[in-house]
Amino acid sequence: MNEKFFDLAREKQDKMINGALEVFAKNGYKHAATDDMVKAVGISKGLWFHYFGSKEGIYTFVYDYSVKYMLLELSTVVDESVTDYFEMVRQIEQARARVRKNYPYLSDFLKAAECESDETMVQKTAAARQIYQERMDGLLKGAEIENIPDRARRERIKKMLAYSIEGIAREKRGADSDAVFREIKAYIDLVRDLTQGAHKQTAANKILPNIY
């Protein structure tokens, strides 16, 4: 990584970062083509490698950059004292929406990187991966679906919500970040309302035999 990259105008830096994020997010490391990156950014391949050295160099740089940027937004938006699972997820998604305003593919890149098959890249980004995963796990660990006593059912609800959010983000990839967040929030609210409704119905069923 050539430190002179940071001498470029911020707009130019972001354009190059976004070009790399989009190609890596859509193709993974192995199938990502630097030709596609330079085409998206509009610079020569020689200049691209002048700053990053290699495809490996750009991948490790944007991964580290993505983790730092995401963690910064999380620290700004998320209230770590929140114990309601749905509210915690909403705040995390709000942070991701803020990230999408400047880096539309950053969240997609981090998600795709979780399934990265290139062992060399996995190892080279291991430290940043651990930091990011521990941070995310820590935020969600302190929050729970409090009105569902059955643990297995709580975990299924969490997975269902996670799959829904991932699907929306994938379907609306590249769309307006505020619109994506509104759609995700609507699903969070829906699952929360359905969960609370089911809990109230279960509680009512337990009371009814005593009444009649």
MDTraj code that builds the backbone (N, CA, C; nanometers):
import mdtraj as md
import numpy as np

residues = "MET ASN GLU LYS PHE PHE ASP LEU ALA ARG GLU LYS GLN ASP LYS MET ILE ASN GLY ALA LEU GLU VAL PHE ALA LYS ASN GLY TYR LYS HIS ALA ALA THR ASP ASP MET VAL LYS ALA VAL GLY ILE SER LYS GLY LEU TRP PHE HIS TYR PHE GLY SER LYS GLU GLY ILE TYR THR PHE VAL TYR ASP TYR SER VAL LYS TYR MET LEU LEU GLU LEU SER THR VAL VAL ASP GLU SER VAL THR ASP TYR PHE GLU MET VAL ARG GLN ILE GLU GLN ALA ARG ALA ARG VAL ARG LYS ASN TYR PRO TYR LEU SER ASP PHE LEU LYS ALA ALA GLU CYS GLU SER ASP GLU THR MET VAL GLN LYS THR ALA ALA ALA ARG GLN ILE TYR GLN GLU ARG MET ASP GLY LEU LEU LYS GLY ALA GLU ILE GLU ASN ILE PRO ASP ARG ALA ARG ARG GLU ARG ILE LYS LYS MET LEU ALA TYR SER ILE GLU GLY ILE ALA ARG GLU LYS ARG GLY ALA ASP SER ASP ALA VAL PHE ARG GLU ILE LYS ALA TYR ILE ASP LEU VAL ARG ASP LEU THR GLN GLY ALA HIS LYS GLN THR ALA ALA ASN LYS ILE LEU PRO ASN ILE TYR".split()
xyz = np.array([
    [0.0838, -0.1192, 0.0000],
    [0.0000, 0.0000, 0.0000],
    [0.0880, 0.1252, 0.0000],
    [0.0708, 0.2085, -0.1034],
    [0.1470, 0.3316, -0.1139],
    [0.0772, 0.4414, -0.0342],
    [0.1462, 0.4964, 0.0644],
    [0.0864, 0.5972, 0.1517],
    [0.0462, 0.7233, 0.0755],
    [0.0998, 0.7421, -0.0460],
    [0.0629, 0.8588, -0.1252],
    [-0.0828, 0.8548, -0.1686],
    [-0.1456, 0.7382, -0.1527],
    [-0.2894, 0.7274, -0.1800],
    [-0.3663, 0.8300, -0.0970],
    [-0.3210, 0.8508, 0.0257],
    [-0.3908, 0.9421, 0.1160],
    [-0.3641, 1.0888, 0.0838],
    [-0.2758, 1.1140, -0.0114],
    [-0.2538, 1.2507, -0.0588],
    [-0.3558, 1.2899, -0.1650],
    [-0.4263, 1.1902, -0.2183],
    [-0.5283, 1.2176, -0.3179],
    [-0.6466, 1.2899, -0.2536],
    [-0.7226, 1.3602, -0.3347],
    [-0.8454, 1.4231, -0.2849],
    [-0.9379, 1.3151, -0.2304],
    [-1.0120, 1.3474, -0.1247],
    [-1.0982, 1.2484, -0.0604],
    [-1.1983, 1.1885, -0.1590],
    [-1.2496, 1.2702, -0.2484],
    [-1.3439, 1.2212, -0.3478],
    [-1.2804, 1.1129, -0.4343],
    [-1.1537, 1.1309, -0.4718],
    [-1.0824, 1.0321, -0.5525],
    [-1.0566, 0.9052, -0.4725],
    [-1.0184, 0.9220, -0.3465],
    [-0.9972, 0.8052, -0.2605],
    [-1.1250, 0.7216, -0.2513],
    [-1.2360, 0.7899, -0.2229],
    [-1.3629, 0.7192, -0.2054],
    [-1.4067, 0.6497, -0.3336],
    [-1.3806, 0.7131, -0.4465],
    [-1.4179, 0.6520, -0.5740],
    [-1.3406, 0.5231, -0.5964],
    [-1.2133, 0.5223, -0.5615],
    [-1.1316, 0.4023, -0.5778],
    [-1.1737, 0.2943, -0.4783],
    [-1.1985, 0.3357, -0.3557],
    [-1.2429, 0.2394, -0.2544],
    [-1.3762, 0.1776, -0.2949],
    [-1.4692, 0.2613, -0.3404],
    [-1.6005, 0.2108, -0.3813],
    [-1.5907, 0.1174, -0.5010],
    [-1.5016, 0.1479, -0.5938],
    [-1.4838, 0.0596, -0.7083],
    [-1.4374, -0.0788, -0.6658],
    [-1.3437, -0.0824, -0.5721],
    [-1.2930, -0.2108, -0.5228],
    [-1.3986, -0.2840, -0.4419],
    [-1.4694, -0.2120, -0.3562],
    [-1.5721, -0.2741, -0.2728],
    [-1.6806, -0.3395, -0.3583],
    [-1.7237, -0.2706, -0.4623],
    [-1.8300, -0.3247, -0.5469],
    [-1.7854, -0.4536, -0.6163],
    [-1.6675, -0.4524, -0.6736],
    [-1.6196, -0.5703, -0.7465],
    [-1.5960, -0.6876, -0.6518],
    [-1.5355, -0.6621, -0.5362],
    [-1.5123, -0.7703, -0.4398],
    [-1.6436, -0.8223, -0.3818],
    [-1.7384, -0.7319, -0.3547],
    [-1.8664, -0.7729, -0.2971],
    [-1.9439, -0.8631, -0.3923],
    [-1.9370, -0.8329, -0.5208],
    [-2.0128, -0.9087, -0.6197],
    [-1.9445, -1.0383, -0.6629],
    [-1.8112, -1.0435, -0.6533],
    [-1.7385, -1.1568, -0.7115],
    [-1.6525, -1.2373, -0.6143],
    [-1.6279, -1.1840, -0.4946],
    [-1.5329, -1.2503, -0.4066],
    [-1.3914, -1.2232, -0.4542],
    [-1.2929, -1.2626, -0.3752],
    [-1.1540, -1.2298, -0.4095],
    [-1.1072, -1.2998, -0.5372],
    [-1.1313, -1.4277, -0.5460],
    [-1.0770, -1.5073, -0.6563],
    [-1.1253, -1.4581, -0.7923],
    [-1.2526, -1.4260, -0.8023],
    [-1.3108, -1.3908, -0.9320],
    [-1.3191, -1.2401, -0.9552],
    [-1.2717, -1.1613, -0.8607],
    [-1.2708, -1.0161, -0.8788],
    [-1.1605, -0.9774, -0.9766],
    [-1.1934, -0.8941, -1.0735],
    [-1.0967, -0.8526, -1.1750],
    [-1.0568, -0.7070, -1.1525],
    [-0.9275, -0.6836, -1.1450],
    [-0.8803, -0.5461, -1.1287],
    [-0.9175, -0.4617, -1.2508],
    [-0.9323, -0.5250, -1.3659],
    [-0.9756, -0.4524, -1.4856],
    [-1.1130, -0.3892, -1.4627],
    [-1.2020, -0.4609, -1.3943],
    [-1.3347, -0.4075, -1.3650],
    [-1.3261, -0.2909, -1.2668],
    [-1.2316, -0.3006, -1.1736],
    [-1.2145, -0.1935, -1.0746],
    [-1.1679, -0.0647, -1.1409],
    [-1.0625, -0.0754, -1.2227],
    [-1.0083, 0.0455, -1.2852],
    [-1.1082, 0.1040, -1.3853],
    [-1.1882, 0.0172, -1.4479],
    [-1.2905, 0.0653, -1.5416],
    [-1.3963, 0.1445, -1.4670],
    [-1.4371, 0.0958, -1.3495],
    [-1.5392, 0.1641, -1.2702],
    [-1.4896, 0.2978, -1.2189],
    [-1.3601, 0.3040, -1.1866],
    [-1.3014, 0.4257, -1.1291],
    [-1.2584, 0.5236, -1.2373],
    [-1.2174, 0.4701, -1.3513],
    [-1.1740, 0.5554, -1.4599],
    [-1.0295, 0.5989, -1.4502],
    [-0.9415, 0.5075, -1.4038],
    [-0.7982, 0.5367, -1.3992],
    [-0.7235, 0.4246, -1.4703],
    [-0.5954, 0.4451, -1.4923],
    [-0.5161, 0.3423, -1.5593],
    [-0.4826, 0.2293, -1.4627],
    [-0.4607, 0.1126, -1.5185],
    [-0.4243, -0.0019, -1.4362],
    [-0.2884, 0.0210, -1.3700],
    [-0.1990, 0.0904, -1.4416],
    [-0.0675, 0.1187, -1.3851],
    [-0.0767, 0.2060, -1.2617],
    [-0.1636, 0.3065, -1.2662],
    [-0.1810, 0.3951, -1.1508],
    [-0.2459, 0.3203, -1.0353],
    [-0.3391, 0.2317, -1.0675],
    [-0.4060, 0.1504, -0.9642],
    [-0.3024, 0.0693, -0.8861],
    [-0.2157, 0.0015, -0.9589],
    [-0.1144, -0.0799, -0.8919],
    [-0.0045, 0.0054, -0.8283],
    [0.0107, 0.1279, -0.8751],
    [0.1051, 0.2198, -0.8118],
    [0.0646, 0.2445, -0.6668],
    [-0.0651, 0.2541, -0.6437],
    [-0.1128, 0.2815, -0.5081],
    [-0.1292, 0.1552, -0.4239],
    [-0.1734, 0.0460, -0.4859],
    [-0.2075, -0.0722, -0.4070],
    [-0.1152, -0.1917, -0.4285],
    [-0.0328, -0.1891, -0.5285],
    [0.0642, -0.2951, -0.5484],
    [0.0110, -0.4191, -0.6154],
    [-0.1034, -0.4680, -0.5707],
    [-0.1591, -0.5923, -0.6228],
    [-0.3056, -0.6034, -0.5823],
    [-0.3720, -0.7046, -0.6371],
    [-0.5113, -0.7292, -0.5976],
    [-0.5167, -0.7645, -0.4493],
    [-0.4172, -0.8382, -0.4045],
    [-0.4082, -0.8726, -0.2626],
    [-0.3962, -0.7458, -0.1774],
    [-0.3179, -0.6504, -0.2265],
    [-0.2989, -0.5258, -0.1532],
    [-0.4265, -0.4462, -0.1393],
    [-0.5039, -0.4376, -0.2472],
    [-0.6281, -0.3628, -0.2405],
    [-0.7303, -0.4345, -0.1524],
    [-0.7336, -0.5682, -0.1571],
    [-0.8302, -0.6418, -0.0749],
    [-0.8027, -0.6205, 0.0743],
    [-0.6778, -0.6384, 0.1133],
    [-0.6457, -0.6222, 0.2555],
    [-0.6685, -0.4787, 0.3006],
    [-0.6412, -0.3818, 0.2117],
    [-0.6633, -0.2415, 0.2483],
    [-0.8111, -0.2127, 0.2678],
    [-0.8951, -0.2519, 0.1699],
    [-1.0365, -0.2175, 0.1808],
    [-1.1041, -0.2966, 0.2928],
    [-1.0531, -0.4161, 0.3248],
    [-1.1130, -0.4895, 0.4361],
    [-1.0847, -0.4168, 0.5672],
    [-0.9610, -0.3803, 0.5885],
    [-0.9244, -0.3081, 0.7099],
    [-0.9987, -0.1751, 0.7173],
    [-1.0057, -0.1059, 0.6062],
    [-1.0754, 0.0225, 0.6010],
    [-1.2245, 0.0044, 0.6332],
    [-1.2856, -0.0982, 0.5764],
    [-1.4279, -0.1239, 0.5966],
    [-1.4597, -0.1515, 0.7423],
    [-1.3768, -0.2327, 0.8063],
    [-1.3982, -0.2645, 0.9472],
    [-1.3886, -0.1382, 1.0328],
    [-1.2862, -0.0589, 1.0107],
    [-1.2676, 0.0635, 1.0897],
    [-1.3832, 0.1608, 1.0685],
    [-1.4270, 0.1740, 0.9433],
    [-1.5347, 0.2676, 0.9134],
    [-1.6662, 0.2203, 0.9747],
    [-1.6933, 0.0913, 0.9639],
    [-1.8167, 0.0372, 1.0197],
    [-1.8186, 0.0486, 1.1720],
    [-1.7073, 0.0180, 1.2350],
    [-1.7009, 0.0270, 1.3804],
    [-1.7184, 0.1708, 1.4280],
    [-1.6678, 0.2653, 1.3511],
    [-1.6849, 0.4058, 1.3853],
    [-1.8318, 0.4441, 1.3813],
    [-1.9024, 0.4019, 1.2780],
    [-2.0445, 0.4334, 1.2681],
    [-2.1247, 0.3639, 1.3774],
    [-2.0892, 0.2419, 1.4091],
    [-2.1578, 0.1706, 1.5169],
    [-2.1406, 0.2427, 1.6503],
    [-2.0202, 0.2908, 1.6759],
    [-1.9941, 0.3614, 1.8019],
    [-2.0709, 0.4929, 1.8089],
    [-2.1024, 0.5503, 1.6925],
    [-2.1757, 0.6762, 1.6873],
    [-2.3258, 0.6563, 1.7057],
    [-2.3785, 0.5472, 1.6505],
    [-2.5235, 0.5272, 1.6446],
    [-2.5780, 0.4368, 1.7544],
    [-2.5058, 0.3316, 1.7861],
    [-2.5604, 0.2270, 1.8728],
    [-2.5435, 0.2593, 2.0209],
    [-2.6524, 0.2428, 2.0936],
    [-2.6525, 0.2572, 2.2394],
    [-2.6297, 0.1188, 2.2994],
    [-2.5142, 0.0967, 2.3559],
    [-2.4783, -0.0367, 2.4049],
    [-2.5585, -0.0799, 2.5276],
    [-2.6313, 0.0117, 2.5891],
    [-2.7114, -0.0237, 2.7063],
    [-2.8464, -0.0850, 2.6672],
    [-2.8794, -0.0824, 2.5385],
    [-3.0068, -0.1372, 2.4910],
    [-3.0108, -0.2878, 2.5151],
    [-3.1215, -0.3357, 2.5703],
    [-3.1351, -0.4790, 2.5985],
    [-3.2408, -0.5464, 2.5108],
    [-3.3230, -0.4670, 2.4415],
    [-3.4230, -0.5233, 2.3513],
    [-3.3565, -0.5605, 2.2187],
    [-3.3709, -0.6844, 2.1788],
    [-3.3027, -0.7343, 2.0604],
    [-3.3436, -0.6592, 1.9340],
    [-3.4720, -0.6344, 1.9187],
    [-3.5202, -0.5686, 1.7978],
    [-3.4688, -0.4252, 1.7872],
    [-3.4620, -0.3566, 1.8996],
    [-3.4091, -0.2205, 1.8990],
    [-3.2597, -0.2205, 1.8681],
    [-3.1882, -0.3178, 1.9187],
    [-3.0455, -0.3268, 1.8904],
    [-3.0217, -0.3510, 1.7412],
    [-3.0984, -0.4425, 1.6836],
    [-3.0856, -0.4698, 1.5405],
    [-3.1199, -0.3450, 1.4598],
    [-3.2231, -0.2730, 1.5021],
    [-3.2615, -0.1501, 1.4313],
    [-3.1468, -0.0493, 1.4319],
    [-3.0818, -0.0330, 1.5461],
    [-2.9722, 0.0628, 1.5558],
    [-2.8519, 0.0188, 1.4717],
    [-2.8234, -0.1094, 1.4710],
    [-2.7137, -0.1608, 1.3880],
    [-2.7433, -0.1344, 1.2406],
    [-2.8674, -0.1583, 1.1993],
    [-2.9046, -0.1345, 1.0593],
    [-2.9050, 0.0141, 1.0261],
    [-2.9348, 0.0963, 1.1246],
    [-2.9259, 0.2407, 1.1032],
    [-2.7816, 0.2819, 1.0778],
    [-2.6901, 0.2222, 1.1523],
    [-2.5477, 0.2497, 1.1305],
    [-2.5059, 0.2052, 0.9909],
    [-2.5537, 0.0900, 0.9475],
    [-2.5212, 0.0422, 0.8128],
    [-2.5781, 0.1346, 0.7064],
    [-2.6961, 0.1896, 0.7327],
    [-2.7562, 0.2833, 0.6377],
    [-2.6705, 0.4083, 0.6235],
    [-2.6147, 0.4554, 0.7346],
    [-2.5254, 0.5715, 0.7294],
    [-2.4004, 0.5395, 0.6484],
    [-2.3500, 0.4174, 0.6642],
    [-2.2320, 0.3751, 0.5888],
    [-2.2626, 0.3725, 0.4391],
    [-2.3825, 0.3228, 0.4033],
    [-2.4183, 0.3104, 0.2619],
    [-2.4227, 0.4443, 0.1897],
    [-2.4427, 0.5522, 0.2621],
    [-2.4488, 0.6839, 0.1982],
    [-2.3170, 0.7169, 0.1282],
    [-2.2059, 0.6800, 0.1911],
    [-2.0744, 0.7075, 0.1328],
    [-2.0150, 0.5859, 0.0623],
    [-2.0473, 0.4670, 0.1134],
    [-1.9906, 0.3439, 0.0578],
    [-2.1030, 0.2420, 0.0376],
    [-2.1723, 0.2494, -0.0756],
    [-2.2898, 0.1656, -0.0989],
    [-2.2661, 0.0152, -0.0871],
    [-2.1428, -0.0305, -0.1120],
    [-2.1164, -0.1741, -0.1125],
    [-2.0332, -0.2210, 0.0061],
    [-2.0077, -0.1336, 0.1017],
    [-1.9217, -0.1714, 0.2133],
    [-1.9834, -0.2832, 0.2972],
    [-2.1094, -0.2698, 0.3333],
    [-2.1754, -0.3746, 0.4126],
    [-2.1826, -0.5055, 0.3365],
    [-2.2123, -0.4958, 0.2061],
    [-2.2174, -0.6164, 0.1231],
    [-2.0804, -0.6833, 0.1168],
    [-1.9781, -0.6021, 0.1101],
    [-1.8420, -0.6563, 0.1059],
    [-1.8094, -0.7318, 0.2345],
    [-1.8406, -0.6716, 0.3486],
    [-1.8129, -0.7384, 0.4757],
    [-1.8928, -0.8671, 0.4897],
    [-2.0163, -0.8661, 0.4426],
    [-2.0976, -0.9871, 0.4479],
    [-2.0401, -1.0947, 0.3557],
    [-2.0020, -1.0555, 0.2341],
    [-1.9438, -1.1509, 0.1401],
    [-1.8117, -1.2061, 0.1924],
    [-1.7371, -1.1218, 0.2631],
    [-1.6071, -1.1637, 0.3159],
    [-1.6204, -1.2728, 0.4211],
    [-1.7369, -1.2838, 0.4826],
    [-1.7586, -1.3897, 0.5818],
    [-1.7512, -1.5278, 0.5168],
    [-1.7789, -1.5325, 0.3865],
    [-1.7771, -1.6598, 0.3134],
    [-1.6585, -1.6689, 0.2180],
    [-1.5600, -1.5816, 0.2358],
    [-1.4435, -1.5813, 0.1478],
    [-1.3729, -1.7165, 0.1508],
    [-1.3467, -1.7703, 0.0320],
    [-1.2868, -1.9035, 0.0225],
    [-1.1355, -1.9011, 0.0049],
    [-1.0796, -1.7839, -0.0251],
    [-0.9351, -1.7761, -0.0438],
    [-0.8664, -1.7730, 0.0927],
    [-0.8000, -1.8813, 0.1271],
    [-0.7408, -1.8955, 0.2604],
    [-0.6336, -1.7904, 0.2882],
    [-0.5605, -1.7516, 0.1851],
    [-0.4568, -1.6506, 0.2042],
    [-0.5176, -1.5181, 0.2473],
    [-0.6274, -1.4785, 0.1830],
    [-0.6939, -1.3539, 0.2182],
    [-0.7595, -1.3620, 0.3552],
    [-0.8123, -1.4768, 0.3866],
    [-0.8724, -1.4957, 0.5191],
    [-0.7665, -1.4785, 0.6273],
    [-0.6493, -1.5359, 0.6050],
    [-0.5418, -1.5258, 0.7027],
    [-0.4872, -1.3836, 0.7133],
    [-0.4738, -1.3169, 0.5982],
    [-0.4176, -1.1819, 0.5993],
    [-0.5110, -1.0789, 0.6627],
    [-0.6391, -1.1096, 0.6659],
    [-0.7358, -1.0189, 0.7281],
    [-0.7851, -1.0727, 0.8627],
    [-0.7186, -1.1740, 0.9151],
    [-0.7659, -1.2419, 1.0360],
    [-0.7816, -1.1482, 1.1552],
    [-0.6860, -1.0598, 1.1756],
    [-0.6909, -0.9707, 1.2921],
    [-0.8119, -0.8781, 1.2836],
    [-0.8318, -0.8179, 1.1675],
    [-0.9458, -0.7279, 1.1502],
    [-1.0776, -0.8048, 1.1572],
    [-1.0789, -0.9264, 1.1035],
    [-1.1990, -1.0099, 1.1104],
    [-1.2382, -1.0376, 1.2552],
    [-1.1407, -1.0689, 1.3360],
    [-1.1679, -1.0996, 1.4762],
    [-1.2218, -0.9777, 1.5501],
    [-1.1617, -0.8626, 1.5249],
    [-1.2066, -0.7391, 1.5888],
    [-1.3524, -0.7101, 1.5528],
    [-1.3833, -0.7238, 1.4244],
    [-1.5190, -0.6945, 1.3775],
    [-1.6198, -0.7936, 1.4343],
    [-1.5862, -0.9214, 1.4296],
    [-1.6788, -1.0239, 1.4776],
    [-1.7031, -1.0113, 1.6270],
    [-1.6002, -0.9851, 1.7028],
    [-1.6153, -0.9694, 1.8474],
    [-1.7016, -0.8491, 1.8810],
    [-1.6865, -0.7425, 1.8035],
    [-1.7676, -0.6224, 1.8256],
    [-1.9149, -0.6503, 1.7981],
    [-1.9438, -0.7165, 1.6863],
    [-2.0823, -0.7469, 1.6515],
    [-2.1434, -0.8445, 1.7514],
    [-2.0679, -0.9460, 1.7866],
    [-2.1168, -1.0433, 1.8842],
    [-2.1441, -0.9759, 2.0179],
    [-2.0569, -0.8822, 2.0565],
    [-2.0730, -0.8134, 2.1839],
    [-2.1996, -0.7296, 2.1876],
    [-2.2310, -0.6628, 2.0778],
    [-2.3517, -0.5805, 2.0735],
    [-2.4773, -0.6662, 2.0851],
    [-2.4803, -0.7775, 2.0123],
    [-2.5993, -0.8619, 2.0113],
    [-2.6109, -0.9498, 2.1359],
    [-2.4986, -0.9758, 2.1989],
    [-2.4994, -1.0614, 2.3180],
    [-2.5779, -0.9982, 2.4317],
    [-2.5712, -0.8662, 2.4414],
    [-2.6388, -0.7982, 2.5523],
    [-2.7851, -0.7704, 2.5271],
    [-2.8379, -0.8116, 2.4119],
    [-2.9777, -0.7872, 2.3779],
    [-3.0509, -0.9190, 2.3587],
    [-3.1784, -0.9211, 2.3957],
    [-3.2531, -1.0462, 2.3871],
    [-3.3995, -1.0187, 2.3538],
    [-3.4677, -1.1215, 2.3020],
    [-3.6128, -1.1161, 2.2811],
    [-3.6741, -1.1592, 2.4134],
    [-3.7035, -1.0640, 2.4949],
    [-3.7319, -1.0915, 2.6361],
    [-3.8653, -1.1606, 2.6613],
    [-3.9623, -1.1451, 2.5707],
    [-4.0950, -1.2007, 2.5995],
    [-4.1153, -1.3422, 2.5451],
    [-4.0091, -1.4023, 2.4926],
    [-4.0165, -1.5408, 2.4443],
    [-3.9297, -1.6280, 2.5352],
    [-3.9897, -1.7076, 2.6219],
    [-3.9112, -1.7861, 2.7171],
    [-3.8319, -1.9008, 2.6550],
    [-3.8808, -1.9555, 2.5436],
    [-3.8153, -2.0702, 2.4819],
    [-3.6930, -2.0241, 2.4013],
    [-3.5743, -2.0694, 2.4408],
    [-3.4510, -2.0240, 2.3771],
    [-3.4432, -2.0650, 2.2311],
    [-3.4806, -2.1885, 2.2002],
    [-3.4746, -2.2361, 2.0622],
    [-3.5632, -2.1516, 1.9716],
    [-3.6800, -2.1135, 2.0223],
    [-3.7704, -2.0305, 1.9429],
    [-3.7114, -1.8910, 1.9230],
    [-3.6484, -1.8366, 2.0252],
    [-3.5849, -1.7057, 2.0131],
    [-3.4783, -1.7082, 1.9036],
    [-3.3981, -1.8139, 1.9003],
    [-3.2918, -1.8232, 1.8008],
    [-3.3483, -1.8358, 1.6597],
    [-3.4606, -1.9051, 1.6451],
    [-3.5227, -1.9157, 1.5129],
    [-3.5742, -1.7797, 1.4666],
    [-3.6315, -1.7037, 1.5581],
    [-3.6811, -1.5697, 1.5241],
    [-3.5657, -1.4806, 1.4814],
    [-3.4537, -1.4897, 1.5522],
    [-3.3360, -1.4096, 1.5176],
    [-3.2847, -1.4458, 1.3784],
    [-3.2798, -1.5750, 1.3489],
    [-3.2340, -1.6191, 1.2175],
    [-3.3293, -1.5730, 1.1082],
    [-3.4586, -1.5839, 1.1347],
    [-3.5586, -1.5413, 1.0367],
    [-3.5421, -1.3924, 1.0059],
    [-3.5209, -1.3126, 1.1085],
    [-3.5038, -1.1689, 1.0887],
    [-3.3735, -1.1401, 1.0139],
    [-3.2672, -1.2110, 1.0500],
    [-3.1378, -1.1916, 0.9837],
    [-3.1471, -1.2265, 0.8355],
    [-3.2152, -1.3374, 0.8029],
    [-3.2313, -1.3765, 0.6630],
    [-3.3131, -1.2728, 0.5864],
    [-3.4149, -1.2179, 0.6529],
    [-3.4983, -1.1160, 0.5885],
    [-3.4165, -0.9917, 0.5572],
    [-3.3357, -0.9476, 0.6540],
    [-3.2533, -0.8279, 0.6354],
    [-3.1506, -0.8499, 0.5246],
    [-3.0868, -0.9667, 0.5252],
    [-2.9886, -0.9972, 0.4207],
    [-3.0539, -0.9984, 0.2827],
    [-3.1746, -1.0532, 0.2761],
    [-3.2453, -1.0592, 0.1492],
    [-3.2820, -0.9207, 0.0973],
    [-3.3275, -0.8346, 0.1863],
    [-3.3630, -0.6982, 0.1466],
    [-3.2387, -0.6238, 0.0988],
    [-3.1305, -0.6349, 0.1749],
    [-3.0064, -0.5669, 0.1376],
    [-2.9562, -0.6146, 0.0021],
    [-2.9689, -0.7439, -0.0247],
    [-2.9249, -0.7997, -0.1525],
    [-3.0176, -0.7554, -0.2661],
    [-3.1478, -0.7573, -0.2409],
    [-3.2454, -0.7189, -0.3428],
    [-3.2323, -0.5710, -0.3806],
    [-3.2038, -0.4880, -0.2807],
    [-3.1982, -0.3439, -0.3034],
    [-3.0544, -0.2925, -0.3080],
    [-2.9623, -0.3779, -0.3402],
    [-2.8211, -0.3396, -0.3491],
    [-2.8039, -0.2213, -0.4441],
    [-2.7376, -0.1178, -0.3939],
    [-2.7129, 0.0004, -0.4741],
    [-2.8249, 0.1026, -0.4702],
    [-2.9376, 0.0703, -0.4034],
    [-3.0501, 0.1632, -0.3952],
    [-3.0224, 0.2704, -0.2900],
    [-3.1111, 0.3695, -0.2831],
    [-3.0981, 0.4766, -0.1850],
    [-3.0904, 0.4181, -0.0446],
    [-2.9909, 0.4606, 0.0324],
    [-2.9667, 0.4016, 0.1645],
    [-3.0832, 0.4235, 0.2593],
    [-3.1477, 0.5402, 0.2530],
    [-3.2620, 0.5672, 0.3405],
    [-3.3796, 0.4761, 0.3067],
    [-3.4011, 0.4526, 0.1770],
    [-3.5098, 0.3649, 0.1346],
    [-3.4847, 0.2211, 0.1799],
    [-3.3609, 0.1774, 0.1702],
    [-3.3252, 0.0426, 0.2152],
    [-3.3488, 0.0296, 0.3653],
    [-3.3078, 0.1308, 0.4406],
    [-3.3259, 0.1257, 0.5858],
    [-3.4746, 0.1241, 0.6223],
    [-3.5558, 0.2036, 0.5533],
    [-3.6997, 0.2050, 0.5832],
    [-3.7618, 0.0672, 0.5607],
    [-3.7196, 0.0001, 0.4534],
    [-3.7727, -0.1335, 0.4259],
    [-3.7274, -0.2332, 0.5327],
    [-3.5999, -0.2254, 0.5702],
    [-3.5485, -0.3150, 0.6739],
    [-3.6184, -0.2888, 0.8069],
    [-3.6359, -0.1624, 0.8410],
    [-3.7037, -0.1265, 0.9662],
    [-3.8470, -0.1783, 0.9679],
    [-3.9141, -0.1738, 0.8527],
    [-4.0508, -0.2245, 0.8444],
    [-4.0553, -0.3736, 0.8784],
    [-3.9565, -0.4487, 0.8328],
    [-3.9504, -0.5919, 0.8635],
    [-3.9163, -0.6153, 1.0103],
    [-3.8267, -0.5355, 1.0647],
    [-3.7942, -0.5477, 1.2073],
    [-3.9186, -0.5247, 1.2911],
    [-3.9931, -0.4184, 1.2578],
    [-4.1162, -0.3867, 1.3323],
    [-4.2193, -0.4977, 1.3159],
    [-4.2296, -0.5522, 1.1948],
    [-4.3264, -0.6584, 1.1691],
    [-4.2968, -0.7821, 1.2530],
    [-4.1717, -0.8254, 1.2512],
    [-4.1348, -0.9446, 1.3283],
    [-4.1537, -0.9191, 1.4780],
    [-4.1177, -0.8010, 1.5249],
    [-4.1370, -0.7679, 1.6663],
    [-4.2859, -0.7711, 1.7030],
    [-4.3704, -0.7110, 1.6177],
    [-4.5138, -0.7085, 1.6462],
    [-4.5737, -0.8482, 1.6451],
    [-4.5318, -0.9295, 1.5475],
    [-4.5822, -1.0667, 1.5416],
    [-4.5388, -1.1465, 1.6637],
    [-4.4153, -1.1244, 1.7060],
    [-4.3631, -1.1940, 1.8238],
    [-4.4388, -1.1541, 1.9491],
    [-4.4637, -1.0251, 1.9644],
    [-4.5372, -0.9781, 2.0811],
    [-4.6809, -1.0261, 2.0784],
    [-4.7400, -1.0295, 1.9578],
    [-4.8766, -1.0774, 1.9453],
    [-4.8887, -1.2244, 1.9808],
    [-4.7922, -1.3039, 1.9361],
    [-4.7930, -1.4468, 1.9677],
    [-4.7757, -1.4696, 2.1163],
    [-4.6927, -1.3864, 2.1799],
    [-4.6701, -1.3993, 2.3236],
    [-4.7976, -1.3682, 2.4010],
    [-4.8692, -1.2630, 2.3591],
    [-4.9934, -1.2250, 2.4268],
    [-5.0987, -1.3329, 2.4103],
    [-5.1039, -1.3942, 2.2899],
    [-5.2015, -1.4997, 2.2654],
    [-5.1721, -1.6221, 2.3513],
    [-5.0433, -1.6551, 2.3645],
    [-5.0038, -1.7686, 2.4491],
    [-5.0412, -1.7429, 2.5939],
    [-5.0166, -1.6212, 2.6393],
    [-5.0500, -1.5846, 2.7768],
    [-5.2005, -1.5925, 2.7988],
    [-5.2784, -1.5466, 2.6998],
    [-5.4242, -1.5504, 2.7109],
    [-5.4746, -1.6938, 2.7167],
    [-5.4151, -1.7820, 2.6365],
    [-5.4570, -1.9229, 2.6353],
    [-5.4325, -1.9896, 2.7701],
    [-5.3299, -1.9438, 2.8396],
    [-5.3002, -2.0006, 2.9709],
    [-5.4003, -1.9527, 3.0754],
    [-5.4539, -1.8331, 3.0546],
    [-5.5469, -1.7743, 3.1520],
    [-5.6885, -1.8249, 3.1309],
    [-5.7286, -1.8427, 3.0034],
    [-5.8651, -1.8807, 2.9703],
    [-5.9166, -2.0045, 3.0422],
    [-5.8398, -2.1128, 3.0524],
    [-5.8907, -2.2306, 3.1239],
    [-5.9287, -2.1985, 3.2677],
    [-5.8586, -2.1081, 3.3301],
    [-5.8886, -2.0708, 3.4674],
    [-6.0167, -1.9901, 3.4769],
    [-6.0511, -1.9199, 3.3660],
    [-6.1722, -1.8373, 3.3672],
    [-6.2950, -1.9220, 3.3431],
    [-6.2805, -2.0163, 3.2485],
    [-6.3959, -2.0987, 3.2120],
    [-6.3937, -2.2350, 3.2809],
])
top = md.Topology()
chain = top.add_chain()
for i, resn in enumerate(residues, 1):
    res = top.add_residue(resn, chain, resSeq=i)
    for name in ("N", "CA", "C"):
        top.add_atom(name, md.element.get_by_symbol(name[0]), res)
traj = md.Trajectory(xyz[None], top)
